[in-house]
Amino acid sequence: MAAKVRIGIIGTGAIARGAHMANYAKLDDVEIVAVCDADEKAMNAAAEQYGVPKRYADYRDIAADPDIDAVSVCTPNFMHKDPTVACLRAGKHVLVEKPIAMNAAEGAEMVRAAEESGRVLAVGLHFRYDPSVEALRRFRDEGGFGDVYYSRVHILRRRGIPGWGCFGDKARQGGGAMVDIGVHYLYIALYVMGFPKPVSAAGAIWDRFGSKPPGVAPWGVWDHENFTVEDYAAAFVRFEGGMAMSIEASFAANIEGCSNVWIMGDRGGAQLEPLKIYREEFGMLTDSTPGWMPKNDCHASEIRDFVAAARGEGAAGVTGAEGLAVTRIIDAVYRSAELGREVAVETAEP
């Protein structure tokens, strides 16, 4: 590899410019050498903002460019798999935005391509680097929870249907609230729990706001006539060894908005926001809150670790296999909602 890790960017929307390119630009050992987007205006704006010399309209040109070592894939969900697989097979490391793909079948193909090429595949689930998430994982690793048996996950917007992009289009997104925001907190719970093996899922989804003309729309006016995803999803997931999890995610609901993860064990329990640990000790029930917590830019940490992994100097934060595990559960939730019954979570090796 050259003295600097040479980066290509596929997709030049807000997440590419504000999270990926902005943080690559902060690193002395990195150079952004190419951007790619079918939207020429967006591509040119990103290239000019960060002084990027090469501009491509086709991701295959990024894959074929010998001057690129690693790639960020920041496209809509339906365009995650093909650019990722092409770049991996061309010998490039890839950081793909969440979710890993439209579905687990696509995700498995991406993981296989990484294994066969020997290149890094990382997934942009940046909350992995939140100091509170890291604290809960350490608490688990040191036995603070004891035997973890249940987690509860909420990420609920009262009114938060995005009025831009393709968030309401199932053909391009794969799903709605569960895919777009539920994926983050589902990952957090799995990470803290130690990634237990899922067995089954029972899910239900609703569309009670998205397909109606927008009323109060603080996130912008959406296209209700072409809204084909859920605005509320709920699920119950069972794991090997008796663990279970409930998860709810909404773009819109008549409820106070909240986001939190609760983990319960026989020695201790915890919630994420605000971080609090619940225990029985010294003959009483105690609630512990941190007196001080470090600050961290989660996106910056994600980019830093990906670059180090591309150099062979560390591990990527969220692996392709972990991203695939999350999507397998989401697939089962949607399949259960469609069939109206509990279904098995398919976990065959990619």
ABEGO torsion letter per residue (X at the ends): XBABBBBBBBEABAAAAAAAAAAAAABAABBBABBBBABAAAAAAAAAAAGBABBBABAAAAAABAABABBBBABBAAAAAAAAAAAAAAGBBBBBBOBABABAAAAAAAAAAAAAAGBBBBBBBAAAABAAAAAAAAAAAAGAAEBBABBBBBBBBABABBABEAAABAAAAGEBAAAAAAAAAAAAAAAAAGGBBBABBBBBBBBAAAABBBBBBAAEBBBAAABABBABBBBBBBBBGGBBBBBBBBABBBBBBBBBBBBBBAABBBBAOBBBBBBBBGGBBBBBBBABBBBBBAAAAAAAAAAAAAAGAEBBABBAAAAAAAAAAAAAAAAAAAAGBBBBBBABBX
